[in-house]
């Protein structure tokens, strides 16, 4: 029996005892009156019937009768009519099906002392016992004496039952509980999360390369909850048959309520970077994807504008058809200009990339270049190669006349040795101002002829009457005899060759300076290629022929070629490359060396240049080339003083 029940029962017994005591006394008095007190009239007092106990009902009032698995509902224990307030009370709350729901918590209302209040919940949550003392709550009307929290554990329905073991007023009088009502709880499955399903992928018909197209897809939310997801459209751009994340070409944020459907359209998808043919495409969400194949047709191409590019002496019309019009005559030491001309522009010239090269830099070199059309330094690059042997020109964002003949660049050509050389033009790229590439149908170069009024020498050995006879020729005399121009008008490479001939005087036999050939001249005459293009055996042959012009080759020198090779390169002579072979052969032919000079002490022109300037000999300026040539020859006792 609960404490509340015990209290209520004790109070009820006390009432009955009181009534019994009074009744006995009355009877005794009456009985006594009959005896010795018979002279007194003692009345018999009868106790009045006690007032009836107040009536009330107790019920469970649910906050929510339906929850999902994992959610909770609360139930208030309500005394419907607490006319005398609420004193001691005891109750039991239980769930009819513990597999569906369980009691998670009970809280008592009012000011409860630790001694009077008590809650115990069964381990499986199937029931909860609660007892409490008087509460400081209103004495009339409905009173909530406790709140029970019930958890929905599994799908189903369960009764939530209530039994009252005792309920008293604040004065301690028991209530007459006429009705006790429980409740129920329905537990529903959890909502399915949003799931965006895609279907019905459709693309525009006749998708054409370079033109936008439209794609549509049906998106359905199969879940129970509203959500927003990114719907992505992908296109196989690289043609490998798969859709990678970096091939997403369009995306949209889509919000769908539960079980709603929407047709999502991607408009104006760009197919610029897609080659003609079949390509996989598809739409994806966080939950689903759909793919298909889209056919891309080749665009009808617009023919590129056609034009010819010519290199012409300045002032010559672009349509000149006389071959002589493409040639210019210049005096040695003087300059002239040529123009790179687009013969038939259609849309102007906005970009260009070309190369101009002088076939024989002995006669002329390119010493200047400028780009027309207002190109800035940031978009223009002019690079001279091999001291003016050629020039590379690249320019962009130029603004020229839109149509007709357009001059895109002007070149300055300097004349050196008497003679004629071709000037080659190569066009690598040419575009209109809007970026369309020209179809260059023809590229025409030019030529330049260098003349001189000097009559004291000839470029031909057969025309020279000069003899060494121990006489020394100046560099200028050698230059005029070989090239018909002053020494000061020669380029870097040719100046070095003349200086080398000058340093090797006297010449063998009765040879004049016009008869001495450079190594490149010997190579061109014998093999029709420059010295740098020869193999080892040919290099040795040319080097010997060159050195023989200055005297007999050594017959029994102090050092062999292999000894020189080992001393300089730590390698056998037979294992050297063609360039090193020529260097060793040249040193070998200059024996005997002066004083106690050893092979390892002799440095090549490239070695001297690299030590001093960190460059190759061929890249030096004219005066530095002469200086290095003198230092090289001085190692053998030959040099300009």
C-alpha positions as CSV (number, residue, x, y, z in Angstrom):
1,X,0.0,0.0,0.0
2,X,1.3,3.4,-0.9
3,X,2.0,6.2,1.7
4,X,-0.8,8.2,0.3
5,X,-3.2,5.2,0.6
6,X,-2.0,4.6,4.2
7,X,-2.6,8.3,5.0
8,X,-6.0,8.3,3.5
9,X,-7.0,5.0,5.3
10,X,-5.7,6.2,8.7
11,X,-7.7,9.4,8.4
12,X,-10.8,7.4,7.5
13,X,-10.3,5.1,10.5
14,X,-9.9,8.0,12.8
15,X,-13.3,9.4,11.7
16,X,-14.8,6.0,12.4
17,X,-13.1,5.8,15.9
18,X,-14.3,9.2,16.9
19,X,-17.9,8.3,16.0
20,X,-17.6,5.0,17.9
21,X,-16.3,6.8,21.1
22,X,-19.1,9.3,21.1
23,X,-21.7,6.6,20.6
24,X,-20.4,4.5,23.6
25,X,-20.4,7.5,25.9
26,X,-24.1,8.1,25.0
27,X,-25.0,4.6,25.7
28,X,-23.2,4.6,29.0
29,X,-24.9,7.7,30.1
30,X,-28.2,6.2,29.2
31,X,-27.4,3.1,30.9
32,X,-26.1,5.0,34.0
33,X,-29.3,7.0,34.1
34,X,-31.2,3.9,34.7
35,X,-28.9,3.2,37.7
36,X,-27.9,5.4,40.6
37,X,-28.4,8.5,38.6
38,X,-31.8,7.7,37.8
39,X,-32.8,11.0,39.2
40,X,-31.1,12.8,36.2
41,X,-32.4,13.0,32.8
42,X,-29.2,12.5,30.6
43,X,-30.0,12.9,27.0
44,X,-28.5,10.7,24.3
45,X,-26.5,12.7,21.8
46,X,-26.2,11.0,18.3
47,X,-23.2,12.1,16.0
48,X,-24.3,13.5,12.7
49,X,-23.2,11.7,9.4
50,X,-19.9,13.0,8.1
51,X,-19.8,15.3,4.9
52,X,-19.4,13.3,1.7
53,X,-15.9,13.2,0.2
54,X,-15.4,15.7,-2.7
55,X,-15.6,14.1,-6.1
56,X,-13.1,14.5,-9.0
57,X,-11.7,12.8,-12.0
58,X,-8.1,12.2,-13.1
59,X,-6.9,11.9,-16.7
60,X,-3.9,12.0,-19.0
61,X,-3.8,15.0,-21.4
62,X,-1.6,14.4,-24.4
63,X,0.5,17.1,-26.1
64,X,0.5,15.1,-29.3
65,X,-1.0,11.7,-29.8
66,X,1.1,11.0,-32.9
67,X,4.8,11.1,-33.2
68,X,7.5,9.6,-35.5
69,X,10.0,7.0,-34.4
70,X,12.6,8.7,-32.2
71,X,10.3,11.6,-31.2
72,X,8.6,12.1,-27.9
73,X,5.1,13.2,-26.6
74,X,4.2,14.6,-23.2
75,X,1.2,13.7,-21.1
76,X,0.0,15.8,-18.2
77,X,-1.6,14.1,-15.2
78,X,-4.6,16.3,-14.6
79,X,-6.9,16.4,-11.6
80,X,-10.1,17.7,-13.3
81,X,-11.8,19.5,-10.3
82,X,-9.5,20.1,-7.4
83,X,-12.0,21.8,-5.2
84,X,-10.0,21.2,-2.1
85,X,-6.6,21.6,-3.6
86,X,-4.2,18.7,-4.0
87,X,-2.6,17.1,-1.0
88,X,-0.9,13.7,-0.9
89,X,-1.4,11.7,-4.1
90,X,0.0,8.6,-5.7
91,X,-0.4,7.2,-9.3
92,X,1.0,4.7,-11.8
93,X,1.4,5.5,-15.5
94,X,2.2,2.6,-17.9
95,X,2.4,1.9,-21.6
96,X,0.3,-0.9,-23.0
97,X,2.9,-2.0,-25.6
98,X,6.5,-1.4,-24.4
99,X,7.7,-2.5,-27.9
100,X,6.1,0.6,-29.4
101,X,6.7,3.3,-26.7
102,X,8.4,3.7,-23.4
103,X,8.4,6.2,-20.5
104,X,11.4,8.4,-20.7
105,X,10.9,10.9,-17.9
106,X,8.4,12.1,-15.2
107,X,8.4,15.6,-13.6
108,X,6.3,16.5,-10.6
109,X,4.6,19.9,-10.3
110,X,4.5,22.2,-7.3
111,X,6.9,22.6,-4.4
112,X,7.8,19.0,-3.5
113,X,10.0,18.0,-0.6
114,X,12.5,15.2,-1.1
115,X,10.8,13.2,1.6
116,X,7.3,13.5,0.2
117,X,8.1,13.2,-3.6
118,X,9.2,10.1,-5.4
119,X,9.4,8.9,-9.0
120,X,10.5,5.4,-10.1
121,X,10.6,4.3,-13.8
122,X,10.9,0.7,-14.7
123,X,14.1,-0.3,-16.4
124,X,12.3,-1.1,-19.7
125,X,10.3,2.1,-19.5
126,X,7.0,0.3,-19.4
127,X,5.7,2.0,-16.2
128,X,6.4,4.8,-13.8
129,X,5.3,5.1,-10.1
130,X,4.9,8.6,-8.7
131,X,4.1,9.9,-5.2
132,X,3.9,13.4,-3.9
133,X,2.9,15.5,-1.0
134,X,0.7,18.6,-1.0
135,X,1.3,21.1,-3.8
136,X,1.1,24.9,-3.7
137,X,-1.2,25.1,-6.6
138,X,-4.7,26.5,-7.1
139,X,-7.4,25.0,-5.0
140,X,-10.0,25.0,-7.6
141,X,-10.3,23.9,-11.3
142,X,-8.1,21.6,-13.2
143,X,-4.7,21.0,-11.7
144,X,-1.6,19.4,-13.4
145,X,0.2,17.4,-10.8
146,X,2.8,15.7,-13.1
147,X,4.1,15.5,-16.7
148,X,5.2,12.2,-18.2
149,X,7.4,12.1,-21.3
150,X,6.8,9.1,-23.6
151,X,9.2,8.1,-26.4
152,X,8.1,6.6,-29.7
153,X,10.3,3.6,-30.2
154,X,8.8,1.7,-33.1
155,X,5.9,2.0,-35.5
156,X,2.5,1.1,-34.0
157,X,-0.1,2.3,-31.4
158,X,0.0,1.8,-27.7
159,X,-2.3,2.7,-24.8
160,X,-0.9,5.0,-22.2
161,X,-2.6,3.9,-19.0
162,X,-3.2,5.7,-15.7
163,X,-4.2,4.3,-12.2
164,X,-4.6,6.4,-9.1
165,X,-3.7,4.8,-5.8
166,X,-4.6,7.8,-3.6
167,X,-5.6,11.4,-3.8
168,X,-6.4,13.8,-1.0
169,X,-7.2,17.4,-0.5
170,X,-4.8,19.8,1.0
171,X,-6.6,19.3,4.3
172,X,-5.9,15.6,4.1
173,X,-9.4,14.5,3.2
174,X,-9.6,11.9,0.5
175,X,-11.1,12.6,-2.9
176,X,-13.7,10.4,-4.3
177,X,-12.1,9.7,-7.7
178,X,-15.1,8.9,-9.9
179,X,-13.2,8.3,-13.2
180,X,-9.6,7.7,-14.4
181,X,-8.9,8.1,-18.1
182,X,-5.7,7.2,-19.9
183,X,-4.6,8.1,-23.5
184,X,-2.9,6.5,-26.4
185,X,0.2,7.1,-28.6
186,X,0.6,6.4,-32.3
187,X,4.1,6.1,-33.6
188,X,4.6,6.6,-37.4
189,X,7.7,5.8,-39.5
190,X,10.3,8.5,-39.9
191,X,10.0,10.8,-43.0
192,X,12.1,9.7,-45.9
193,X,14.7,12.3,-46.7
194,X,14.5,14.3,-49.9
195,X,15.7,12.3,-52.9
196,X,15.9,14.1,-56.2
197,X,15.3,11.6,-59.1
198,X,16.1,12.7,-62.7
199,X,14.5,11.4,-65.9
200,X,13.4,12.3,-69.4
201,X,16.7,13.9,-70.5
202,X,16.1,15.8,-73.8
203,X,18.4,18.0,-75.8
204,X,17.8,20.3,-78.8
205,X,17.8,18.6,-82.2
206,X,20.5,19.5,-84.7
207,X,23.1,20.7,-82.2
208,X,25.7,22.6,-84.2
209,X,29.4,23.1,-83.3
210,X,29.9,26.5,-81.8
211,X,26.2,27.3,-81.4
212,X,24.2,27.3,-78.1
213,X,21.6,24.6,-77.5
214,X,18.9,23.8,-74.8
215,X,18.6,20.7,-72.5
216,X,15.7,19.8,-70.3
217,X,15.2,17.1,-67.6
218,X,12.4,16.1,-65.3
219,X,13.4,16.3,-61.6
220,X,11.2,14.5,-58.9
221,X,11.5,14.7,-55.1
222,X,10.7,11.1,-54.0
223,X,11.3,11.9,-50.4
224,X,9.0,13.2,-47.6
225,X,10.8,16.4,-46.9
226,X,11.3,19.6,-48.9
227,X,14.8,20.3,-50.0
228,X,17.0,22.4,-52.3
229,X,19.7,20.7,-54.5
230,X,22.0,21.7,-57.3
231,X,21.1,20.1,-60.6
232,X,24.1,19.9,-62.9
233,X,24.4,19.4,-66.6
234,X,27.6,17.8,-67.9
235,X,29.0,17.4,-71.4
236,X,31.9,15.1,-72.4
237,X,34.2,17.9,-73.7
238,X,37.4,15.8,-74.1
239,X,35.7,13.0,-75.9
240,X,36.8,10.2,-73.6
241,X,33.3,8.8,-73.2
242,X,32.9,9.8,-69.5
243,X,31.5,12.7,-67.6
244,X,34.0,14.2,-65.2
245,X,33.1,16.8,-62.5
246,X,35.2,19.5,-64.3
247,X,33.0,18.9,-67.4
248,X,29.9,20.5,-65.8
249,X,28.8,23.2,-68.2
250,X,25.6,24.4,-66.5
251,X,23.9,24.2,-63.1
252,X,20.7,25.4,-61.3
253,X,19.5,25.4,-57.8
254,X,16.1,23.6,-57.6
255,X,13.7,23.5,-54.6
256,X,11.1,20.8,-54.4
257,X,8.5,19.9,-51.8
258,X,7.7,16.3,-51.0
259,X,6.9,14.3,-54.1
260,X,6.8,17.4,-56.3
261,X,8.2,17.3,-59.9
262,X,9.7,20.1,-62.0
263,X,11.0,20.2,-65.6
264,X,14.4,21.9,-65.4
265,X,15.7,23.6,-68.6
266,X,19.3,24.6,-69.3
267,X,19.1,27.3,-72.0
268,X,21.9,28.5,-74.2
269,X,24.5,25.8,-73.4
270,X,27.7,26.6,-75.2
271,X,29.1,24.0,-77.6
272,X,32.1,26.1,-78.7
273,X,34.7,23.7,-77.3
274,X,32.9,20.5,-78.5
275,X,34.2,18.7,-81.6
276,X,31.6,17.4,-84.1
277,X,30.4,13.9,-83.4
278,X,28.6,11.9,-80.7
279,X,29.3,13.0,-77.1
280,X,27.9,11.6,-73.8
281,X,25.9,14.2,-71.7
282,X,23.9,13.9,-68.6
283,X,22.2,15.6,-65.6
284,X,23.0,14.7,-62.0
285,X,21.7,15.6,-58.5
286,X,22.9,14.5,-55.1
287,X,20.9,11.3,-55.4
288,X,20.6,10.4,-59.0
289,X,21.9,10.9,-62.5
290,X,20.7,10.2,-66.1
291,X,22.9,10.2,-69.2
292,X,22.5,10.0,-72.9
293,X,24.3,10.7,-76.2
294,X,24.1,14.0,-78.0
295,X,25.2,14.5,-81.6
296,X,27.1,17.6,-82.5
297,X,27.1,18.6,-86.2
298,X,30.0,20.4,-87.8
299,X,29.4,24.1,-88.3
300,X,29.4,25.4,-91.8
301,X,32.9,26.9,-91.9
302,X,33.4,30.4,-93.3
303,X,36.5,30.3,-95.6
304,X,39.4,32.2,-94.1
305,X,40.3,35.4,-95.9
306,X,43.1,34.8,-98.4
307,X,46.1,37.0,-98.9
308,X,49.7,37.0,-100.1
309,X,52.6,38.4,-98.1
310,X,55.6,40.0,-99.8
311,X,59.0,41.4,-98.7
312,X,59.6,44.4,-101.0
313,X,62.0,47.4,-101.0
314,X,60.3,50.4,-99.5
315,X,58.1,52.2,-102.0
316,X,57.6,49.3,-104.4
317,X,53.9,48.6,-105.0
318,X,52.5,45.3,-103.6
319,X,51.3,44.3,-107.0
320,X,54.6,44.7,-108.8
321,X,55.2,41.7,-111.0
322,X,58.7,42.4,-112.3
323,X,61.3,40.2,-110.4
324,X,63.7,43.1,-110.4
325,X,61.2,45.1,-108.3
326,X,62.0,42.7,-105.4
327,X,65.7,43.7,-105.4
328,X,67.4,46.7,-104.1
329,X,71.0,48.0,-104.5
330,X,72.9,49.5,-101.6
331,X,76.5,50.7,-101.3
332,X,78.7,48.9,-98.9
333,X,78.5,50.5,-95.5
334,X,75.1,52.1,-96.3
335,X,71.6,51.0,-95.4
336,X,68.3,50.5,-97.1
337,X,64.8,49.6,-96.0
338,X,62.4,46.8,-96.9
339,X,58.7,46.4,-96.0
340,X,56.7,43.3,-95.1
341,X,53.5,43.9,-97.1
342,X,50.1,42.1,-96.8
343,X,48.9,42.3,-100.4
344,X,45.1,42.0,-99.9
345,X,43.9,42.6,-96.3
346,X,40.3,41.9,-95.5
347,X,39.6,42.9,-91.9
348,X,42.9,44.6,-91.2
349,X,45.9,42.9,-89.6
350,X,45.7,42.4,-85.8
351,X,48.4,39.8,-85.2
352,X,51.5,38.6,-87.0
353,X,54.4,36.3,-86.5
354,X,57.1,36.2,-89.2
355,X,60.9,35.7,-89.7
356,X,63.2,37.4,-92.1
357,X,66.7,35.9,-92.8
358,X,69.6,37.1,-94.9
359,X,71.0,34.0,-96.7
360,X,74.6,35.3,-96.7
361,X,75.3,37.7,-93.9
362,X,78.7,38.4,-95.5
363,X,77.0,40.8,-97.9
364,X,74.2,42.2,-95.7
365,X,72.6,42.0,-92.2
366,X,69.4,43.1,-90.7
367,X,70.1,46.0,-88.3
368,X,66.6,47.4,-87.6
369,X,63.0,46.4,-87.4
370,X,59.7,48.1,-86.5
371,X,56.1,47.1,-86.5
372,X,53.3,49.1,-88.0
373,X,49.8,49.5,-86.6
374,X,50.5,51.0,-83.2
375,X,51.4,47.8,-81.4
376,X,52.6,48.4,-77.8
377,X,55.9,47.1,-76.4
378,X,53.9,44.7,-74.2
379,X,52.4,43.0,-77.3
380,X,55.5,43.2,-79.6
381,X,58.6,41.1,-79.6
382,X,61.5,41.7,-82.0
383,X,64.5,39.3,-81.7
384,X,67.7,39.6,-83.8
385,X,69.5,36.3,-84.3
386,X,73.2,35.8,-85.1
387,X,74.1,39.5,-85.1
388,X,71.5,40.4,-87.8
389,X,71.6,37.2,-89.8
390,X,67.9,37.0,-89.2
391,X,65.1,38.7,-87.1
392,X,61.9,37.2,-85.6
393,X,58.9,39.5,-85.2
394,X,55.8,38.8,-83.2
395,X,53.1,41.4,-82.7
396,X,49.5,41.5,-81.5
397,X,46.6,44.0,-81.1
398,X,47.8,46.1,-84.1
399,X,45.4,48.5,-85.8
400,X,45.9,48.8,-89.6
401,X,43.9,49.7,-92.6
402,X,41.0,47.3,-92.9
403,X,41.3,46.5,-96.6
404,X,43.8,46.5,-99.5
405,X,47.5,46.7,-99.2
406,X,48.8,46.9,-95.6
407,X,52.5,47.3,-94.5
408,X,52.9,45.5,-91.2
409,X,56.7,46.0,-90.6
410,X,59.7,47.8,-91.9
411,X,63.3,46.3,-91.9
412,X,66.6,48.1,-92.1
413,X,69.2,46.2,-94.2
414,X,72.9,47.2,-93.9
415,X,75.3,46.4,-96.8
416,X,78.7,44.9,-96.1
417,X,80.7,42.9,-98.7
418,X,80.1,43.4,-102.4
419,X,77.7,40.9,-103.9
420,X,74.1,39.7,-103.9
421,X,72.2,37.7,-101.3
422,X,68.6,36.6,-101.0
423,X,66.5,37.8,-98.1
424,X,64.0,35.1,-97.1
425,X,60.6,35.7,-95.6
426,X,58.6,33.1,-93.6
427,X,55.2,33.8,-92.2
428,X,54.2,31.6,-89.2
429,X,50.9,33.4,-88.4
430,X,48.8,36.2,-89.6
431,X,45.4,37.3,-88.3
432,X,42.7,39.9,-88.8
433,X,41.9,42.5,-86.2
434,X,39.0,40.3,-84.9
435,X,41.2,37.3,-84.5
436,X,40.4,35.3,-87.7
437,X,43.5,33.6,-89.2
438,X,44.4,34.5,-92.8
439,X,44.9,31.8,-95.3
440,X,48.3,32.9,-96.6
441,X,48.5,31.7,-100.1
442,X,51.9,32.9,-101.1
443,X,55.0,34.3,-99.3
444,X,57.7,36.1,-101.4
445,X,61.1,37.1,-100.3
446,X,63.5,39.6,-101.8
447,X,67.2,40.2,-102.5
448,X,69.8,42.9,-102.0
449,X,72.9,43.7,-104.0
450,X,75.8,45.4,-102.3
451,X,78.1,47.6,-104.5
452,X,81.3,49.5,-103.8
453,X,83.2,52.3,-105.6
454,X,86.5,50.9,-104.4
455,X,88.8,49.8,-107.3
456,X,91.8,48.6,-105.5
457,X,90.7,45.1,-104.9
458,X,88.4,42.3,-106.0
459,X,86.2,39.6,-104.5
460,X,87.8,37.2,-106.9
461,X,91.2,35.6,-106.3
462,X,91.9,35.6,-110.0
463,X,91.6,39.4,-110.2
464,X,94.3,40.1,-107.6
465,X,97.7,41.2,-108.7
466,X,98.9,41.5,-105.1
467,X,101.6,39.2,-103.7
468,X,102.7,38.6,-100.2
469,X,106.4,38.7,-101.0
470,X,106.8,39.3,-97.3
471,X,104.6,42.3,-97.5
472,X,101.9,42.8,-94.8
473,X,98.4,43.7,-95.8
474,X,96.2,45.8,-93.6
475,X,92.7,44.4,-92.5
476,X,91.1,47.0,-94.7
477,X,93.2,45.8,-97.7
478,X,92.2,42.2,-97.0
479,X,88.6,43.2,-96.6
480,X,88.4,45.1,-99.8
481,X,90.3,42.4,-101.7
482,X,87.9,39.7,-100.5
483,X,84.6,41.6,-100.2
484,X,85.0,44.9,-101.9
485,X,84.2,46.9,-98.8
486,X,86.0,48.7,-96.0
487,X,87.0,46.6,-93.0
488,X,84.9,48.8,-90.8
489,X,81.7,48.0,-92.8
490,X,82.0,44.2,-92.1
491,X,79.7,42.4,-89.7
492,X,81.0,40.7,-86.6
493,X,81.6,37.2,-88.0
494,X,83.3,38.4,-91.2
495,X,85.4,40.9,-89.3
496,X,86.7,38.0,-87.2
497,X,87.6,36.0,-90.3
498,X,89.5,38.9,-91.9
499,X,91.3,39.5,-88.6
500,X,92.3,35.8,-88.5
501,X,93.7,36.1,-92.1
502,X,95.5,39.3,-91.2
503,X,97.2,37.7,-88.1
504,X,98.5,34.7,-90.2
505,X,100.6,36.8,-92.6
506,X,102.8,36.3,-94.6
507,X,100.7,34.0,-96.9
508,X,102.2,30.9,-98.6
509,X,103.7,31.3,-102.0
510,X,102.6,34.4,-103.9
511,X,99.0,34.4,-102.7
512,X,97.3,37.7,-102.3
513,X,94.6,38.5,-99.7
514,X,91.8,38.0,-102.2
515,X,93.0,34.4,-102.7
516,X,92.8,33.4,-99.0
517,X,89.5,31.5,-98.3
518,X,87.8,31.3,-94.9
519,X,86.9,27.9,-93.5
520,X,83.3,28.5,-94.3
521,X,84.2,29.4,-97.9
522,X,86.2,26.2,-98.3
523,X,83.3,24.2,-96.8
524,X,80.7,25.8,-99.1
525,X,82.9,25.2,-102.1
526,X,83.7,21.6,-101.4
527,X,80.5,20.4,-99.6
528,X,77.9,23.1,-100.3
529,X,77.3,23.4,-96.5
530,X,78.7,25.6,-93.7
531,X,81.5,24.4,-91.5
532,X,79.2,23.6,-88.6
533,X,77.3,21.1,-90.7
534,X,80.3,18.9,-91.5
535,X,81.3,15.5,-90.0
536,X,84.7,14.9,-88.3
537,X,86.6,13.8,-91.4
538,X,85.4,16.7,-93.5
539,X,86.2,19.2,-90.7
540,X,89.8,17.9,-90.5
541,X,90.1,18.2,-94.3
542,X,88.7,21.8,-94.3
543,X,90.9,22.9,-91.4
544,X,94.0,21.5,-93.1
545,X,93.1,23.3,-96.4
546,X,92.7,26.5,-94.5
547,X,96.0,26.3,-92.5
548,X,97.9,25.3,-95.6
549,X,97.2,28.8,-97.1
550,X,99.6,30.2,-94.5
551,X,102.5,27.7,-94.8
552,X,103.3,24.0,-94.8
553,X,101.5,21.8,-92.3
554,X,103.7,20.3,-89.5
555,X,105.4,17.0,-90.5
556,X,106.9,15.9,-87.2
557,X,105.3,18.1,-84.5
558,X,106.1,17.8,-80.8
559,X,102.6,16.8,-79.9
560,X,100.2,14.4,-81.6
561,X,96.5,15.2,-82.0
562,X,95.7,12.6,-79.3
563,X,98.0,14.2,-76.8
564,X,96.5,17.6,-77.4
565,X,93.0,16.1,-77.1
566,X,93.8,14.3,-73.8
567,X,95.4,17.5,-72.5
568,X,92.4,19.7,-73.3
569,X,89.4,17.4,-73.1
570,X,90.7,14.3,-71.3
571,X,89.4,12.3,-74.2
572,X,91.0,10.5,-77.1
573,X,91.0,12.4,-80.4
574,X,88.9,9.8,-82.1
575,X,86.1,10.3,-79.5
576,X,85.7,14.0,-80.0
577,X,82.7,15.6,-81.7
578,X,83.1,17.5,-84.9
579,X,83.5,20.9,-83.3
580,X,86.1,19.7,-80.8
581,X,87.9,17.8,-83.6
582,X,88.3,21.1,-85.6
583,X,89.6,22.9,-82.6
584,X,92.3,20.2,-81.9
585,X,93.3,20.0,-85.5
586,X,93.7,23.8,-85.6
587,X,96.0,23.7,-82.6
588,X,97.9,20.8,-84.0
589,X,98.6,22.6,-87.2
590,X,100.0,25.7,-85.4
591,X,103.0,23.8,-84.0
592,X,105.6,24.5,-82.8
593,X,104.2,26.5,-79.9
594,X,106.2,29.4,-78.6
595,X,108.4,29.0,-75.6
596,X,107.4,26.3,-73.1
597,X,103.7,26.5,-74.0
598,X,102.0,23.1,-73.6
599,X,98.8,21.9,-75.3
600,X,96.8,22.3,-72.2
601,X,97.7,26.0,-72.1
602,X,96.1,26.7,-75.5
603,X,92.5,27.9,-75.2
604,X,90.0,28.0,-78.0
605,X,88.1,31.2,-79.0
606,X,85.0,29.9,-77.3
607,X,86.9,29.1,-74.1
608,X,88.4,32.6,-74.0
609,X,85.0,34.2,-74.6
610,X,83.2,32.1,-72.0
611,X,85.8,32.9,-69.4
612,X,85.5,36.6,-70.0
613,X,81.9,37.2,-70.9
614,X,80.0,34.0,-70.3
615,X,79.0,33.9,-74.0
616,X,79.9,32.0,-77.2
617,X,82.3,33.5,-79.7
618,X,79.7,33.8,-82.4
619,X,77.5,36.0,-80.1
620,X,80.1,38.7,-79.6
621,X,80.0,42.3,-81.0
622,X,82.3,43.2,-83.9
623,X,85.1,44.8,-81.8
624,X,85.0,42.1,-79.2
625,X,85.2,39.4,-81.9
626,X,88.4,41.1,-83.2
627,X,89.9,41.3,-79.7
628,X,89.2,37.6,-79.0
629,X,90.7,36.6,-82.4
630,X,93.9,38.5,-81.5
631,X,94.1,36.8,-78.1
632,X,93.7,33.4,-79.7
633,X,96.4,33.9,-82.3
634,X,98.8,35.4,-79.8
635,X,99.0,32.0,-78.1
636,X,100.9,30.9,-81.3
637,X,103.0,34.0,-81.6
638,X,100.7,35.6,-84.3
639,X,98.7,38.7,-83.4
640,X,98.2,42.3,-84.3
641,X,100.6,44.5,-82.4
